[in-house]
Amino acid sequence: FWLGDYLFFHYLDQAKEHGAHGKMLKTRGCGSSYKFSSMSPRNMYVEPGLPNFHLASDKSFLDGEKGVYGKVLDVLDWIADNTPLPKMRLINSPRAREVQLGYQDEYGVKKGLKSSVYGISLKDNPDKARGVRGPLIHYEEDGLFPNLEKAWSVNRKAVEDGDIVYGMMFAAGTGGTEGSNFEGSEKLFRNPLAYNIYGVPNVYDKDSNGESLCGFFWGAYLNRARCYDT
């Protein structure tokens, strides 16, 4: 695996241990969607009965082979085909972007894991996912996410109670796209403590000397081909 994967999952674990959320500014091609699309299926099996959410500014970032929710379905199908874990689904609606594991007994009573995953396109409405709560709320392509800061603030109220955090929110995206809505992503990255995001010393900016905190930065050098010792 890439060095970036090693560092990323350590960052994720440390954020959870500190009762904080996560923010990643990343290069393209580092497999971010694959990583996040594996987290909600994992949660569905190890934390029964709870919902997981993948949020995006547009449905194109959710659907199809390239969308993160499409990859979630691929992971769930792989688990169903290749493992002895429960595969029955109470709800299986690709169009509505909702899957719930479980089954109904002969009396119509819902049984089984009853955990679920949703893909929600917020478009220009940051309140559309108001009140969602669960072990994972993932913001896909947050560098193209209008009103990201507001959506983040709205959803924090559902997963935090004082110093207790009941679910992790994680925003990840790439900057530098012309005409994008990068302001919210940059605010989360450069001011992590203001958003209860786990901050690490900023050793990435020139002359920063690690004196300030920022989110996790996945530069291209962490997984560039032919840049590893063998």
C-alpha positions in Angstrom: 0.0 0.0 0.0 1.0 3.6 -0.5 2.7 5.6 2.3 -0.3 8.0 2.0 -2.7 5.2 3.0 -0.6 4.4 6.1 -0.6 8.1 7.2 -4.2 8.7 6.3 -5.6 5.8 8.4 -3.4 6.8 11.3 -4.8 10.3 11.0 -8.4 8.9 10.9 -7.7 6.7 14.0 -6.2 9.6 15.9 -9.1 11.9 15.1 -11.6 9.3 16.4 -9.6 8.8 19.5 -9.6 12.5 20.2 -13.3 12.8 19.6 -12.8 15.0 16.5 -13.7 15.0 12.9 -11.4 14.9 9.9 -10.4 16.9 6.8 -8.2 15.9 4.0 -6.8 18.0 1.2 -5.6 15.6 -1.4 -4.1 15.0 -4.8 -6.1 13.3 -7.5 -5.7 9.6 -8.1 -5.0 8.6 -4.4 -8.0 6.3 -4.2 -10.0 8.5 -1.8 -13.4 7.4 -3.0 -12.4 3.8 -2.7 -11.3 4.3 0.9 -14.5 6.1 1.9 -16.7 3.6 0.0 -15.2 0.8 2.2 -15.9 2.6 5.5 -19.7 2.6 5.4 -19.9 -1.1 4.5 -17.5 -1.9 7.3 -19.6 0.2 9.8 -22.8 -1.6 8.6 -21.3 -4.9 9.8 -19.5 -3.8 13.0 -22.0 -1.2 14.2 -25.5 -2.7 13.6 -28.6 -0.6 13.4 -26.9 2.7 12.5 -27.0 4.7 9.3 -24.0 6.0 7.3 -24.1 9.0 4.9 -22.2 10.0 1.8 -22.9 13.7 0.9 -22.0 15.5 -2.3 -22.8 18.7 -4.0 -24.0 17.0 -7.1 -25.3 13.5 -7.9 -22.5 13.0 -10.4 -20.1 12.5 -7.5 -22.3 9.8 -6.1 -23.6 7.7 -8.9 -22.1 5.3 -11.4 -18.7 3.6 -11.5 -16.9 6.8 -10.6 -19.2 7.9 -7.9 -18.5 7.1 -4.3 -22.0 5.6 -3.7 -21.6 3.4 -6.7 -18.4 2.1 -5.2 -20.2 1.5 -1.9 -22.7 -0.8 -3.8 -19.7 -2.6 -5.4 -18.2 -3.2 -1.9 -21.5 -4.5 -0.5 -22.0 -6.8 -3.5 -18.4 -8.1 -3.1 -19.1 -8.9 0.6 -22.3 -10.7 -0.4 -20.6 -12.8 -3.1 -17.3 -13.6 -1.3 -17.9 -13.8 2.5 -20.2 -15.6 4.9 -21.4 -12.2 6.3 -25.2 -11.5 6.1 -26.2 -10.5 2.6 -30.0 -10.0 2.8 -31.3 -6.5 2.4 -34.4 -5.0 3.8 -34.0 -2.0 1.4 -32.1 -2.1 -1.9 -32.8 1.0 -3.9 -30.0 2.3 -6.1 -32.2 5.1 -7.5 -33.0 6.4 -4.0 -29.4 5.7 -2.9 -30.4 3.7 0.1 -29.4 0.2 1.3 -30.5 -1.4 4.6 -29.2 -4.8 5.6 -31.6 -7.3 7.3 -34.7 -9.3 6.6 -38.3 -9.7 7.6 -39.5 -12.8 9.4 -42.7 -14.6 8.6 -44.7 -12.0 10.7 -43.2 -9.1 8.8 -41.0 -8.1 11.7 -37.7 -6.5 10.6 -34.7 -8.4 11.9 -31.0 -8.7 11.3 -28.3 -6.0 11.2 -30.7 -3.2 10.2 -27.8 -0.9 9.4 -27.9 1.3 6.4 -26.1 3.6 4.0 -27.4 6.7 2.1 -26.1 8.8 -0.7 -27.5 12.4 -0.6 -27.0 15.1 -3.2 -27.3 18.5 -1.5 -27.0 20.6 -4.6 -27.4 24.2 -3.4 -29.3 23.3 -0.2 -27.0 22.8 2.8 -30.0 22.1 5.0 -31.1 19.0 2.9 -29.2 16.6 5.2 -30.1 18.4 8.4 -30.3 16.0 11.4 -28.5 13.1 9.8 -26.4 11.2 12.4 -24.4 8.0 12.4 -20.9 6.7 12.6 -19.9 8.2 9.3 -20.9 11.4 7.5 -18.6 11.8 4.5 -18.4 14.9 2.3 -17.3 13.9 -1.2 -15.3 16.3 -3.4 -15.6 19.1 -0.9 -13.5 21.4 -3.0 -16.5 21.7 -5.3 -19.0 22.0 -2.5 -21.0 25.2 -2.3 -22.1 26.1 1.3 -19.8 23.4 2.7 -19.1 25.5 5.9 -22.9 25.8 6.6 -23.6 22.2 5.9 -20.8 21.2 8.2 -22.1 23.5 11.0 -25.7 22.2 10.6 -24.7 18.6 10.8 -22.3 19.0 13.7 -25.3 19.6 16.0 -26.6 16.1 15.2 -23.4 14.2 16.0 -22.1 16.2 19.0 -23.4 16.7 22.5 -21.0 18.9 24.4 -17.6 17.1 24.4 -19.1 13.8 23.3 -19.0 13.0 19.6 -21.4 10.3 18.4 -20.2 10.1 14.8 -17.3 11.2 12.6 -17.7 13.7 9.8 -15.0 13.7 7.2 -14.5 16.1 4.3 -12.1 15.3 1.5 -11.4 17.0 -1.8 -9.0 18.5 -4.2 -8.3 22.2 -4.7 -7.2 24.2 -7.7 -10.1 23.7 -10.0 -11.1 26.9 -11.8 -14.5 28.2 -10.8 -14.8 25.8 -7.9 -16.3 26.5 -4.5 -13.0 26.0 -2.6 -13.5 28.5 0.1 -15.3 26.2 2.5 -12.7 23.4 2.0 -9.9 25.8 2.7 -11.5 27.1 5.9 -11.9 23.6 7.3 -8.3 22.7 6.3 -6.6 25.8 7.7 -8.8 26.3 10.9 -9.4 22.8 12.1 -10.0 23.6 15.7 -12.9 26.0 14.8 -14.7 23.0 13.3 -13.7 20.3 15.8 -11.4 18.8 13.2 -8.3 17.0 14.3 -5.4 19.2 13.4 -1.8 18.2 12.7 1.3 20.5 12.6 1.3 22.4 9.3 4.7 21.4 7.8 3.3 21.7 4.3 3.2 25.4 3.6 6.5 27.1 2.9 8.1 28.7 6.0 5.3 27.4 8.2 7.7 25.4 10.4 4.8 23.4 11.9 3.7 26.3 14.2 0.1 26.2 13.1 -2.4 23.4 12.7 -4.2 22.1 9.6 -6.0 19.1 8.3 -4.4 16.1 6.7 -2.6 16.8 3.4 -2.1 14.1 0.9 0.4 15.5 -1.6 1.2 13.9 -5.0 4.6 12.9 -3.7 3.0 10.3 -1.4 1.9 8.0 -4.2 3.7 9.0 -7.3 4.8 6.1 -9.5 8.5 5.3 -9.4 9.2 7.5 -6.4 9.7 4.6 -3.9 12.8 2.8 -2.7 12.7 -0.9 -3.6 
